[in-house]
Amino acid sequence: MTQALFIQIRCRPGTTYKVADAIALKELHSELYSTSGDYDLLMKLYPPEGADIGHFINEEILGIDGIERTHTIVTFRPW
């Protein structure tokens, strides 16, 4: 299994549900949550094995209309 990514997503005001729907249609995520605080959505996903994470996020996520900013957290095995 590839490493999990957590991506926090800040949306333009009034677009959070549209962004969440667009993400759901792409079927990229394993989990997607609405959150409070500096970001509006939290997405957990597993990129394809060997994928360049930067390109993957730019091509698959950042093109969604309504996304203002993202913060990506890359996970590693703790043992």
mmCIF file of the N, C-alpha and C atoms, coordinates in Angstrom:
data_MODEL
# 
_entry.id   MODEL 
# 
loop_
_atom_site.group_PDB 
_atom_site.id 
_atom_site.type_symbol 
_atom_site.label_atom_id 
_atom_site.label_alt_id 
_atom_site.label_comp_id 
_atom_site.label_asym_id 
_atom_site.label_entity_id 
_atom_site.label_seq_id 
_atom_site.pdbx_PDB_ins_code 
_atom_site.Cartn_x 
_atom_site.Cartn_y 
_atom_site.Cartn_z 
_atom_site.occupancy 
_atom_site.B_iso_or_equiv 
_atom_site.pdbx_formal_charge 
_atom_site.auth_seq_id 
_atom_site.auth_comp_id 
_atom_site.auth_asym_id 
_atom_site.auth_atom_id 
_atom_site.pdbx_PDB_model_num 
ATOM 1   N N  . MET A 1 1  ? 0.846   -1.180 0.000   1.00 0.00 ? 1  MET A N  1 
ATOM 2   C CA . MET A 1 1  ? 0.000   0.000  0.000   1.00 0.00 ? 1  MET A CA 1 
ATOM 3   C C  . MET A 1 1  ? 0.889   1.239  0.000   1.00 0.00 ? 1  MET A C  1 
ATOM 4   N N  . THR A 1 2  ? 0.453   2.240  -0.709  1.00 0.00 ? 2  THR A N  1 
ATOM 5   C CA . THR A 1 2  ? 1.210   3.484  -0.744  1.00 0.00 ? 2  THR A CA 1 
ATOM 6   C C  . THR A 1 2  ? 0.949   4.287  0.517   1.00 0.00 ? 2  THR A C  1 
ATOM 7   N N  . GLN A 1 3  ? 1.720   5.326  0.683   1.00 0.00 ? 3  GLN A N  1 
ATOM 8   C CA . GLN A 1 3  ? 1.573   6.184  1.856   1.00 0.00 ? 3  GLN A CA 1 
ATOM 9   C C  . GLN A 1 3  ? 0.291   7.003  1.760   1.00 0.00 ? 3  GLN A C  1 
ATOM 10  N N  . ALA A 1 4  ? -0.302  7.257  2.894   1.00 0.00 ? 4  ALA A N  1 
ATOM 11  C CA . ALA A 1 4  ? -1.506  8.081  2.940   1.00 0.00 ? 4  ALA A CA 1 
ATOM 12  C C  . ALA A 1 4  ? -1.117  9.550  2.898   1.00 0.00 ? 4  ALA A C  1 
ATOM 13  N N  . LEU A 1 5  ? -1.917  10.329 2.210   1.00 0.00 ? 5  LEU A N  1 
ATOM 14  C CA . LEU A 1 5  ? -1.795  11.778 2.212   1.00 0.00 ? 5  LEU A CA 1 
ATOM 15  C C  . LEU A 1 5  ? -3.033  12.356 2.871   1.00 0.00 ? 5  LEU A C  1 
ATOM 16  N N  . PHE A 1 6  ? -2.843  13.394 3.643   1.00 0.00 ? 6  PHE A N  1 
ATOM 17  C CA . PHE A 1 6  ? -3.952  14.174 4.171   1.00 0.00 ? 6  PHE A CA 1 
ATOM 18  C C  . PHE A 1 6  ? -3.832  15.550 3.538   1.00 0.00 ? 6  PHE A C  1 
ATOM 19  N N  . ILE A 1 7  ? -4.902  16.014 2.924   1.00 0.00 ? 7  ILE A N  1 
ATOM 20  C CA . ILE A 1 7  ? -4.881  17.311 2.270   1.00 0.00 ? 7  ILE A CA 1 
ATOM 21  C C  . ILE A 1 7  ? -5.967  18.175 2.886   1.00 0.00 ? 7  ILE A C  1 
ATOM 22  N N  . GLN A 1 8  ? -5.537  19.266 3.491   1.00 0.00 ? 8  GLN A N  1 
ATOM 23  C CA . GLN A 1 8  ? -6.476  20.263 4.001   1.00 0.00 ? 8  GLN A CA 1 
ATOM 24  C C  . GLN A 1 8  ? -6.765  21.219 2.851   1.00 0.00 ? 8  GLN A C  1 
ATOM 25  N N  . ILE A 1 9  ? -8.041  21.559 2.678   1.00 0.00 ? 9  ILE A N  1 
ATOM 26  C CA . ILE A 1 9  ? -8.457  22.370 1.538   1.00 0.00 ? 9  ILE A CA 1 
ATOM 27  C C  . ILE A 1 9  ? -9.216  23.599 2.022   1.00 0.00 ? 9  ILE A C  1 
ATOM 28  N N  . ARG A 1 10 ? -8.750  24.757 1.585   1.00 0.00 ? 10 ARG A N  1 
ATOM 29  C CA . ARG A 1 10 ? -9.471  26.003 1.845   1.00 0.00 ? 10 ARG A CA 1 
ATOM 30  C C  . ARG A 1 10 ? -10.224 26.356 0.565   1.00 0.00 ? 10 ARG A C  1 
ATOM 31  N N  . CYS A 1 11 ? -11.513 26.619 0.714   1.00 0.00 ? 11 CYS A N  1 
ATOM 32  C CA . CYS A 1 11 ? -12.370 26.927 -0.427  1.00 0.00 ? 11 CYS A CA 1 
ATOM 33  C C  . CYS A 1 11 ? -12.745 28.407 -0.431  1.00 0.00 ? 11 CYS A C  1 
ATOM 34  N N  . ARG A 1 12 ? -13.039 28.907 -1.624  1.00 0.00 ? 12 ARG A N  1 
ATOM 35  C CA . ARG A 1 12 ? -13.596 30.258 -1.702  1.00 0.00 ? 12 ARG A CA 1 
ATOM 36  C C  . ARG A 1 12 ? -14.917 30.246 -0.936  1.00 0.00 ? 12 ARG A C  1 
ATOM 37  N N  . PRO A 1 13 ? -15.249 31.364 -0.293  1.00 0.00 ? 13 PRO A N  1 
ATOM 38  C CA . PRO A 1 13 ? -16.506 31.417 0.458   1.00 0.00 ? 13 PRO A CA 1 
ATOM 39  C C  . PRO A 1 13 ? -17.700 30.980 -0.403  1.00 0.00 ? 13 PRO A C  1 
ATOM 40  N N  . GLY A 1 14 ? -18.510 30.124 0.171   1.00 0.00 ? 14 GLY A N  1 
ATOM 41  C CA . GLY A 1 14 ? -19.720 29.654 -0.493  1.00 0.00 ? 14 GLY A CA 1 
ATOM 42  C C  . GLY A 1 14 ? -19.530 28.502 -1.461  1.00 0.00 ? 14 GLY A C  1 
ATOM 43  N N  . THR A 1 15 ? -18.308 27.966 -1.576  1.00 0.00 ? 15 THR A N  1 
ATOM 44  C CA . THR A 1 15 ? -18.071 26.893 -2.550  1.00 0.00 ? 15 THR A CA 1 
ATOM 45  C C  . THR A 1 15 ? -17.730 25.547 -1.916  1.00 0.00 ? 15 THR A C  1 
ATOM 46  N N  . THR A 1 16 ? -17.736 25.454 -0.615  1.00 0.00 ? 16 THR A N  1 
ATOM 47  C CA . THR A 1 16 ? -17.278 24.224 0.047   1.00 0.00 ? 16 THR A CA 1 
ATOM 48  C C  . THR A 1 16 ? -18.038 22.990 -0.421  1.00 0.00 ? 16 THR A C  1 
ATOM 49  N N  . TYR A 1 17 ? -19.351 23.066 -0.497  1.00 0.00 ? 17 TYR A N  1 
ATOM 50  C CA . TYR A 1 17 ? -20.133 21.891 -0.892  1.00 0.00 ? 17 TYR A CA 1 
ATOM 51  C C  . TYR A 1 17 ? -19.915 21.549 -2.362  1.00 0.00 ? 17 TYR A C  1 
ATOM 52  N N  . LYS A 1 18 ? -19.735 22.547 -3.212  1.00 0.00 ? 18 LYS A N  1 
ATOM 53  C CA . LYS A 1 18 ? -19.444 22.289 -4.625  1.00 0.00 ? 18 LYS A CA 1 
ATOM 54  C C  . LYS A 1 18 ? -18.080 21.623 -4.777  1.00 0.00 ? 18 LYS A C  1 
ATOM 55  N N  . VAL A 1 19 ? -17.108 22.092 -4.008  1.00 0.00 ? 19 VAL A N  1 
ATOM 56  C CA . VAL A 1 19 ? -15.779 21.481 -4.051  1.00 0.00 ? 19 VAL A CA 1 
ATOM 57  C C  . VAL A 1 19 ? -15.854 20.040 -3.555  1.00 0.00 ? 19 VAL A C  1 
ATOM 58  N N  . ALA A 1 20 ? -16.554 19.804 -2.460  1.00 0.00 ? 20 ALA A N  1 
ATOM 59  C CA . ALA A 1 20 ? -16.690 18.445 -1.926  1.00 0.00 ? 20 ALA A CA 1 
ATOM 60  C C  . ALA A 1 20 ? -17.365 17.530 -2.945  1.00 0.00 ? 20 ALA A C  1 
ATOM 61  N N  . ASP A 1 21 ? -18.393 18.017 -3.632  1.00 0.00 ? 21 ASP A N  1 
ATOM 62  C CA . ASP A 1 21 ? -19.062 17.217 -4.665  1.00 0.00 ? 21 ASP A CA 1 
ATOM 63  C C  . ASP A 1 21 ? -18.109 16.893 -5.811  1.00 0.00 ? 21 ASP A C  1 
ATOM 64  N N  . ALA A 1 22 ? -17.307 17.872 -6.232  1.00 0.00 ? 22 ALA A N  1 
ATOM 65  C CA . ALA A 1 22 ? -16.352 17.649 -7.321  1.00 0.00 ? 22 ALA A CA 1 
ATOM 66  C C  . ALA A 1 22 ? -15.295 16.620 -6.925  1.00 0.00 ? 22 ALA A C  1 
ATOM 67  N N  . ILE A 1 23 ? -14.838 16.685 -5.683  1.00 0.00 ? 23 ILE A N  1 
ATOM 68  C CA . ILE A 1 23 ? -13.869 15.698 -5.194  1.00 0.00 ? 23 ILE A CA 1 
ATOM 69  C C  . ILE A 1 23 ? -14.499 14.312 -5.187  1.00 0.00 ? 23 ILE A C  1 
ATOM 70  N N  . ALA A 1 24 ? -15.726 14.224 -4.698  1.00 0.00 ? 24 ALA A N  1 
ATOM 71  C CA . ALA A 1 24 ? -16.416 12.935 -4.627  1.00 0.00 ? 24 ALA A CA 1 
ATOM 72  C C  . ALA A 1 24 ? -16.581 12.322 -6.022  1.00 0.00 ? 24 ALA A C  1 
ATOM 73  N N  . LEU A 1 25 ? -16.879 13.137 -7.013  1.00 0.00 ? 25 LEU A N  1 
ATOM 74  C CA . LEU A 1 25 ? -17.045 12.632 -8.378  1.00 0.00 ? 25 LEU A CA 1 
ATOM 75  C C  . LEU A 1 25 ? -15.754 12.074 -8.959  1.00 0.00 ? 25 LEU A C  1 
ATOM 76  N N  . LYS A 1 26 ? -14.619 12.595 -8.523  1.00 0.00 ? 26 LYS A N  1 
ATOM 77  C CA . LYS A 1 26 ? -13.324 12.103 -9.014  1.00 0.00 ? 26 LYS A CA 1 
ATOM 78  C C  . LYS A 1 26 ? -12.948 10.761 -8.381  1.00 0.00 ? 26 LYS A C  1 
ATOM 79  N N  . GLU A 1 27 ? -13.571 10.435 -7.255  1.00 0.00 ? 27 GLU A N  1 
ATOM 80  C CA . GLU A 1 27 ? -13.322 9.173  -6.550  1.00 0.00 ? 27 GLU A CA 1 
ATOM 81  C C  . GLU A 1 27 ? -11.838 8.956  -6.247  1.00 0.00 ? 27 GLU A C  1 
ATOM 82  N N  . LEU A 1 28 ? -11.174 10.015 -5.800  1.00 0.00 ? 28 LEU A N  1 
ATOM 83  C CA . LEU A 1 28 ? -9.756  9.936  -5.455  1.00 0.00 ? 28 LEU A CA 1 
ATOM 84  C C  . LEU A 1 28 ? -9.523  9.662  -3.979  1.00 0.00 ? 28 LEU A C  1 
ATOM 85  N N  . HIS A 1 29 ? -10.464 10.014 -3.162  1.00 0.00 ? 29 HIS A N  1 
ATOM 86  C CA . HIS A 1 29 ? -10.267 10.020 -1.712  1.00 0.00 ? 29 HIS A CA 1 
ATOM 87  C C  . HIS A 1 29 ? -10.696 8.698  -1.076  1.00 0.00 ? 29 HIS A C  1 
ATOM 88  N N  . SER A 1 30 ? -10.137 8.451  0.094   1.00 0.00 ? 30 SER A N  1 
ATOM 89  C CA . SER A 1 30 ? -10.643 7.342  0.899   1.00 0.00 ? 30 SER A CA 1 
ATOM 90  C C  . SER A 1 30 ? -11.576 7.888  1.971   1.00 0.00 ? 30 SER A C  1 
ATOM 91  N N  . GLU A 1 31 ? -11.327 9.140  2.403   1.00 0.00 ? 31 GLU A N  1 
ATOM 92  C CA . GLU A 1 31 ? -12.195 9.809  3.380   1.00 0.00 ? 31 GLU A CA 1 
ATOM 93  C C  . GLU A 1 31 ? -12.209 11.301 3.067   1.00 0.00 ? 31 GLU A C  1 
ATOM 94  N N  . LEU A 1 32 ? -13.350 11.957 3.326   1.00 0.00 ? 32 LEU A N  1 
ATOM 95  C CA . LEU A 1 32 ? -13.483 13.388 3.098   1.00 0.00 ? 32 LEU A CA 1 
ATOM 96  C C  . LEU A 1 32 ? -14.371 13.959 4.191   1.00 0.00 ? 32 LEU A C  1 
ATOM 97  N N  . TYR A 1 33 ? -13.883 14.993 4.856   1.00 0.00 ? 33 TYR A N  1 
ATOM 98  C CA . TYR A 1 33 ? -14.607 15.597 5.972   1.00 0.00 ? 33 TYR A CA 1 
ATOM 99  C C  . TYR A 1 33 ? -14.706 17.100 5.811   1.00 0.00 ? 33 TYR A C  1 
ATOM 100 N N  . SER A 1 34 ? -15.786 17.678 6.269   1.00 0.00 ? 34 SER A N  1 
ATOM 101 C CA . SER A 1 34 ? -15.905 19.120 6.435   1.00 0.00 ? 34 SER A CA 1 
ATOM 102 C C  . SER A 1 34 ? -15.302 19.448 7.792   1.00 0.00 ? 34 SER A C  1 
ATOM 103 N N  . THR A 1 35 ? -14.515 20.525 7.868   1.00 0.00 ? 35 THR A N  1 
ATOM 104 C CA . THR A 1 35 ? -13.840 20.860 9.110   1.00 0.00 ? 35 THR A CA 1 
ATOM 105 C C  . THR A 1 35 ? -14.037 22.331 9.455   1.00 0.00 ? 35 THR A C  1 
ATOM 106 N N  . SER A 1 36 ? -13.748 22.668 10.694  1.00 0.00 ? 36 SER A N  1 
ATOM 107 C CA . SER A 1 36 ? -13.753 24.067 11.115  1.00 0.00 ? 36 SER A CA 1 
ATOM 108 C C  . SER A 1 36 ? -12.298 24.524 11.214  1.00 0.00 ? 36 SER A C  1 
ATOM 109 N N  . GLY A 1 37 ? -12.106 25.831 11.272  1.00 0.00 ? 37 GLY A N  1 
ATOM 110 C CA . GLY A 1 37 ? -10.748 26.357 11.399  1.00 0.00 ? 37 GLY A CA 1 
ATOM 111 C C  . GLY A 1 37 ? -10.287 27.009 10.120  1.00 0.00 ? 37 GLY A C  1 
ATOM 112 N N  . ASP A 1 38 ? -8.977  26.962 9.878   1.00 0.00 ? 38 ASP A N  1 
ATOM 113 C CA . ASP A 1 38 ? -8.381  27.634 8.726   1.00 0.00 ? 38 ASP A CA 1 
ATOM 114 C C  . ASP A 1 38 ? -8.710  26.966 7.396   1.00 0.00 ? 38 ASP A C  1 
ATOM 115 N N  . TYR A 1 39 ? -9.073  25.703 7.411   1.00 0.00 ? 39 TYR A N  1 
ATOM 116 C CA . TYR A 1 39 ? -9.394  24.962 6.195   1.00 0.00 ? 39 TYR A CA 1 
ATOM 117 C C  . TYR A 1 39 ? -10.813 24.434 6.286   1.00 0.00 ? 39 TYR A C  1 
ATOM 118 N N  . ASP A 1 40 ? -11.431 24.217 5.134   1.00 0.00 ? 40 ASP A N  1 
ATOM 119 C CA . ASP A 1 40 ? -12.841 23.829 5.074   1.00 0.00 ? 40 ASP A CA 1 
ATOM 120 C C  . ASP A 1 40 ? -13.054 22.328 4.932   1.00 0.00 ? 40 ASP A C  1 
ATOM 121 N N  . LEU A 1 41 ? -12.116 21.649 4.286   1.00 0.00 ? 41 LEU A N  1 
ATOM 122 C CA . LEU A 1 41 ? -12.240 20.212 4.041   1.00 0.00 ? 41 LEU A CA 1 
ATOM 123 C C  . LEU A 1 41 ? -10.941 19.511 4.409   1.00 0.00 ? 41 LEU A C  1 
ATOM 124 N N  . LEU A 1 42 ? -11.062 18.258 4.806   1.00 0.00 ? 42 LEU A N  1 
ATOM 125 C CA . LEU A 1 42 ? -9.911  17.405 5.063   1.00 0.00 ? 42 LEU A CA 1 
ATOM 126 C C  . LEU A 1 42 ? -10.121 16.127 4.273   1.00 0.00 ? 42 LEU A C  1 
ATOM 127 N N  . MET A 1 43 ? -9.170  15.829 3.408   1.00 0.00 ? 43 MET A N  1 
ATOM 128 C CA . MET A 1 43 ? -9.266  14.652 2.558   1.00 0.00 ? 43 MET A CA 1 
ATOM 129 C C  . MET A 1 43 ? -8.109  13.711 2.850   1.00 0.00 ? 43 MET A C  1 
ATOM 130 N N  . LYS A 1 44 ? -8.425  12.442 2.969   1.00 0.00 ? 44 LYS A N  1 
ATOM 131 C CA . LYS A 1 44 ? -7.399  11.402 3.082   1.00 0.00 ? 44 LYS A CA 1 
ATOM 132 C C  . LYS A 1 44 ? -7.426  10.629 1.779   1.00 0.00 ? 44 LYS A C  1 
ATOM 133 N N  . LEU A 1 45 ? -6.250  10.413 1.208   1.00 0.00 ? 45 LEU A N  1 
ATOM 134 C CA . LEU A 1 45 ? -6.190  9.644  -0.023  1.00 0.00 ? 45 LEU A CA 1 
ATOM 135 C C  . LEU A 1 45 ? -4.893  8.875  -0.109  1.00 0.00 ? 45 LEU A C  1 
ATOM 136 N N  . TYR A 1 46 ? -4.901  7.886  -0.974  1.00 0.00 ? 46 TYR A N  1 
ATOM 137 C CA . TYR A 1 46 ? -3.712  7.090  -1.262  1.00 0.00 ? 46 TYR A CA 1 
ATOM 138 C C  . TYR A 1 46 ? -3.377  7.294  -2.733  1.00 0.00 ? 46 TYR A C  1 
ATOM 139 N N  . PRO A 1 47 ? -2.309  8.044  -3.024  1.00 0.00 ? 47 PRO A N  1 
ATOM 140 C CA . PRO A 1 47 ? -1.967  8.265  -4.431  1.00 0.00 ? 47 PRO A CA 1 
ATOM 141 C C  . PRO A 1 47 ? -1.516  6.952  -5.080  1.00 0.00 ? 47 PRO A C  1 
ATOM 142 N N  . PRO A 1 48 ? -1.604  6.887  -6.400  1.00 0.00 ? 48 PRO A N  1 
ATOM 143 C CA . PRO A 1 48 ? -1.147  5.675  -7.077  1.00 0.00 ? 48 PRO A CA 1 
ATOM 144 C C  . PRO A 1 48 ? 0.322   5.376  -6.767  1.00 0.00 ? 48 PRO A C  1 
ATOM 145 N N  . GLU A 1 49 ? 0.652   4.109  -6.696  1.00 0.00 ? 49 GLU A N  1 
ATOM 146 C CA . GLU A 1 49 ? 2.028   3.675  -6.420  1.00 0.00 ? 49 GLU A CA 1 
ATOM 147 C C  . GLU A 1 49 ? 2.986   4.319  -7.413  1.00 0.00 ? 49 GLU A C  1 
ATOM 148 N N  . GLY A 1 50 ? 4.027   4.947  -6.902  1.00 0.00 ? 50 GLY A N  1 
ATOM 149 C CA . GLY A 1 50 ? 5.043   5.557  -7.736  1.00 0.00 ? 50 GLY A CA 1 
ATOM 150 C C  . GLY A 1 50 ? 4.686   6.926  -8.297  1.00 0.00 ? 50 GLY A C  1 
ATOM 151 N N  . ALA A 1 51 ? 3.507   7.431  -7.971  1.00 0.00 ? 51 ALA A N  1 
ATOM 152 C CA . ALA A 1 51 ? 3.089   8.736  -8.496  1.00 0.00 ? 51 ALA A CA 1 
ATOM 153 C C  . ALA A 1 51 ? 3.918   9.850  -7.875  1.00 0.00 ? 51 ALA A C  1 
ATOM 154 N N  . ASP A 1 52 ? 4.224   10.869 -8.663  1.00 0.00 ? 52 ASP A N  1 
ATOM 155 C CA . ASP A 1 52 ? 4.849   12.070 -8.143  1.00 0.00 ? 52 ASP A CA 1 
ATOM 156 C C  . ASP A 1 52 ? 3.759   12.851 -7.408  1.00 0.00 ? 52 ASP A C  1 
ATOM 157 N N  . ILE A 1 53 ? 3.912   13.013 -6.103  1.00 0.00 ? 53 ILE A N  1 
ATOM 158 C CA . ILE A 1 53 ? 2.856   13.605 -5.282  1.00 0.00 ? 53 ILE A CA 1 
ATOM 159 C C  . ILE A 1 53 ? 2.523   15.024 -5.732  1.00 0.00 ? 53 ILE A C  1 
ATOM 160 N N  . GLY A 1 54 ? 3.526   15.823 -6.026  1.00 0.00 ? 54 GLY A N  1 
ATOM 161 C CA . GLY A 1 54 ? 3.281   17.194 -6.464  1.00 0.00 ? 54 GLY A CA 1 
ATOM 162 C C  . GLY A 1 54 ? 2.468   17.253 -7.737  1.00 0.00 ? 54 GLY A C  1 
ATOM 163 N N  . HIS A 1 55 ? 2.861   16.468 -8.723  1.00 0.00 ? 55 HIS A N  1 
ATOM 164 C CA . HIS A 1 55 ? 2.111   16.435 -9.977  1.00 0.00 ? 55 HIS A CA 1 
ATOM 165 C C  . HIS A 1 55 ? 0.707   15.888 -9.767  1.00 0.00 ? 55 HIS A C  1 
ATOM 166 N N  . PHE A 1 56 ? 0.594   14.845 -8.972  1.00 0.00 ? 56 PHE A N  1 
ATOM 167 C CA . PHE A 1 56 ? -0.714  14.234 -8.715  1.00 0.00 ? 56 PHE A CA 1 
ATOM 168 C C  . PHE A 1 56 ? -1.672  15.259 -8.115  1.00 0.00 ? 56 PHE A C  1 
ATOM 169 N N  . ILE A 1 57 ? -1.219  15.992 -7.108  1.00 0.00 ? 57 ILE A N  1 
ATOM 170 C CA . ILE A 1 57 ? -2.078  16.994 -6.471  1.00 0.00 ? 57 ILE A CA 1 
ATOM 171 C C  . ILE A 1 57 ? -2.414  18.114 -7.447  1.00 0.00 ? 57 ILE A C  1 
ATOM 172 N N  . ASN A 1 58 ? -1.414  18.598 -8.170  1.00 0.00 ? 58 ASN A N  1 
ATOM 173 C CA . ASN A 1 58 ? -1.668  19.665 -9.140  1.00 0.00 ? 58 ASN A CA 1 
ATOM 174 C C  . ASN A 1 58 ? -2.651  19.241 -10.217 1.00 0.00 ? 58 ASN A C  1 
ATOM 175 N N  . GLU A 1 59 ? -2.515  18.045 -10.728 1.00 0.00 ? 59 GLU A N  1 
ATOM 176 C CA . GLU A 1 59 ? -3.358  17.591 -11.829 1.00 0.00 ? 59 GLU A CA 1 
ATOM 177 C C  . GLU A 1 59 ? -4.744  17.145 -11.380 1.00 0.00 ? 59 GLU A C  1 
ATOM 178 N N  . GLU A 1 60 ? -4.836  16.511 -10.234 1.00 0.00 ? 60 GLU A N  1 
ATOM 179 C CA . GLU A 1 60 ? -6.106  15.922 -9.815  1.00 0.00 ? 60 GLU A CA 1 
ATOM 180 C C  . GLU A 1 60 ? -6.921  16.774 -8.842  1.00 0.00 ? 60 GLU A C  1 
ATOM 181 N N  . ILE A 1 61 ? -6.262  17.582 -8.032  1.00 0.00 ? 61 ILE A N  1 
ATOM 182 C CA . ILE A 1 61 ? -6.966  18.323 -6.968  1.00 0.00 ? 61 ILE A CA 1 
ATOM 183 C C  . ILE A 1 61 ? -7.053  19.819 -7.262  1.00 0.00 ? 61 ILE A C  1 
ATOM 184 N N  . LEU A 1 62 ? -5.933  20.435 -7.548  1.00 0.00 ? 62 LEU A N  1 
ATOM 185 C CA . LEU A 1 62 ? -5.894  21.894 -7.627  1.00 0.00 ? 62 LEU A CA 1 
ATOM 186 C C  . LEU A 1 62 ? -6.655  22.477 -8.801  1.00 0.00 ? 62 LEU A C  1 
ATOM 187 N N  . GLY A 1 63 ? -7.036  21.667 -9.762  1.00 0.00 ? 63 GLY A N  1 
ATOM 188 C CA . GLY A 1 63 ? -7.832  22.147 -10.882 1.00 0.00 ? 63 GLY A CA 1 
ATOM 189 C C  . GLY A 1 63 ? -9.318  22.270 -10.573 1.00 0.00 ? 63 GLY A C  1 
ATOM 190 N N  . ILE A 1 64 ? -9.712  21.841 -9.393  1.00 0.00 ? 64 ILE A N  1 
ATOM 191 C CA . ILE A 1 64 ? -11.132 21.906 -9.019  1.00 0.00 ? 64 ILE A CA 1 
ATOM 192 C C  . ILE A 1 64 ? -11.493 23.350 -8.707  1.00 0.00 ? 64 ILE A C  1 
ATOM 193 N N  . ASP A 1 65 ? -12.526 23.841 -9.379  1.00 0.00 ? 65 ASP A N  1 
ATOM 194 C CA . ASP A 1 65 ? -12.957 25.214 -9.182  1.00 0.00 ? 65 ASP A CA 1 
ATOM 195 C C  . ASP A 1 65 ? -13.437 25.424 -7.744  1.00 0.00 ? 65 ASP A C  1 
ATOM 196 N N  . GLY A 1 66 ? -12.995 26.497 -7.138  1.00 0.00 ? 66 GLY A N  1 
ATOM 197 C CA . GLY A 1 66 ? -13.400 26.834 -5.774  1.00 0.00 ? 66 GLY A CA 1 
ATOM 198 C C  . GLY A 1 66 ? -12.310 26.619 -4.746  1.00 0.00 ? 66 GLY A C  1 
ATOM 199 N N  . ILE A 1 67 ? -11.264 25.895 -5.104  1.00 0.00 ? 67 ILE A N  1 
ATOM 200 C CA . ILE A 1 67 ? -10.162 25.673 -4.169  1.00 0.00 ? 67 ILE A CA 1 
ATOM 201 C C  . ILE A 1 67 ? -9.255  26.889 -4.176  1.00 0.00 ? 67 ILE A C  1 
ATOM 202 N N  . GLU A 1 68 ? -9.049  27.453 -2.986  1.00 0.00 ? 68 GLU A N  1 
ATOM 203 C CA . GLU A 1 68 ? -8.150  28.599 -2.832  1.00 0.00 ? 68 GLU A CA 1 
ATOM 204 C C  . GLU A 1 68 ? -6.738  28.184 -2.470  1.00 0.00 ? 68 GLU A C  1 
ATOM 205 N N  . ARG A 1 69 ? -6.644  27.189 -1.584  1.00 0.00 ? 69 ARG A N  1 
ATOM 206 C CA . ARG A 1 69 ? -5.332  26.813 -1.041  1.00 0.00 ? 69 ARG A CA 1 
ATOM 207 C C  . ARG A 1 69 ? -5.429  25.395 -0.477  1.00 0.00 ? 69 ARG A C  1 
ATOM 208 N N  . THR A 1 70 ? -4.298  24.703 -0.492  1.00 0.00 ? 70 THR A N  1 
ATOM 209 C CA . THR A 1 70 ? -4.240  23.386 0.133   1.00 0.00 ? 70 THR A CA 1 
ATOM 210 C C  . THR A 1 70 ? -3.009  23.290 1.026   1.00 0.00 ? 70 THR A C  1 
ATOM 211 N N  . HIS A 1 71 ? -3.070  22.360 1.934   1.00 0.00 ? 71 HIS A N  1 
ATOM 212 C CA . HIS A 1 71 ? -1.932  22.037 2.812   1.00 0.00 ? 71 HIS A CA 1 
ATOM 213 C C  . HIS A 1 71 ? -1.850  20.517 2.830   1.00 0.00 ? 71 HIS A C  1 
ATOM 214 N N  . THR A 1 72 ? -0.750  19.981 2.342   1.00 0.00 ? 72 THR A N  1 
ATOM 215 C CA . THR A 1 72 ? -0.599  18.533 2.209   1.00 0.00 ? 72 THR A CA 1 
ATOM 216 C C  . THR A 1 72 ? 0.290   17.986 3.310   1.00 0.00 ? 72 THR A C  1 
ATOM 217 N N  . ILE A 1 73 ? -0.159  16.909 3.915   1.00 0.00 ? 73 ILE A N  1 
ATOM 218 C CA . ILE A 1 73 ? 0.600   16.207 4.951   1.00 0.00 ? 73 ILE A CA 1 
ATOM 219 C C  . ILE A 1 73 ? 0.900   14.812 4.419   1.00 0.00 ? 73 ILE A C  1 
ATOM 220 N N  . VAL A 1 74 ? 2.179   14.489 4.318   1.00 0.00 ? 74 VAL A N  1 
ATOM 221 C CA . VAL A 1 74 ? 2.615   13.176 3.851   1.00 0.00 ? 74 VAL A CA 1 
ATOM 222 C C  . VAL A 1 74 ? 2.885   12.309 5.063   1.00 0.00 ? 74 VAL A C  1 
ATOM 223 N N  . THR A 1 75 ? 2.394   11.093 5.070   1.00 0.00 ? 75 THR A N  1 
ATOM 224 C CA . THR A 1 75 ? 2.599   10.195 6.219   1.00 0.00 ? 75 THR A CA 1 
ATOM 225 C C  . THR A 1 75 ? 3.712   9.207  5.931   1.00 0.00 ? 75 THR A C  1 
ATOM 226 N N  . PHE A 1 76 ? 4.326   8.710  7.008   1.00 0.00 ? 76 PHE A N  1 
ATOM 227 C CA . PHE A 1 76 ? 5.378   7.721  6.938   1.00 0.00 ? 76 PHE A CA 1 
ATOM 228 C C  . PHE A 1 76 ? 5.102   6.633  7.964   1.00 0.00 ? 76 PHE A C  1 
ATOM 229 N N  . ARG A 1 77 ? 5.643   5.481  7.750   1.00 0.00 ? 77 ARG A N  1 
ATOM 230 C CA . ARG A 1 77 ? 5.483   4.385  8.720   1.00 0.00 ? 77 ARG A CA 1 
ATOM 231 C C  . ARG A 1 77 ? 6.175   4.763  10.033  1.00 0.00 ? 77 ARG A C  1 
ATOM 232 N N  . PRO A 1 78 ? 5.520   4.541  11.177  1.00 0.00 ? 78 PRO A N  1 
ATOM 233 C CA . PRO A 1 78 ? 6.123   4.925  12.455  1.00 0.00 ? 78 PRO A CA 1 
ATOM 234 C C  . PRO A 1 78 ? 7.090   3.883  13.027  1.00 0.00 ? 78 PRO A C  1 
ATOM 235 N N  . TRP A 1 79 ? 7.302   2.784  12.342  1.00 0.00 ? 79 TRP A N  1 
ATOM 236 C CA . TRP A 1 79 ? 8.215   1.768  12.865  1.00 0.00 ? 79 TRP A CA 1 
ATOM 237 C C  . TRP A 1 79 ? 9.236   1.391  11.868  1.00 0.00 ? 79 TRP A C  1 
# 
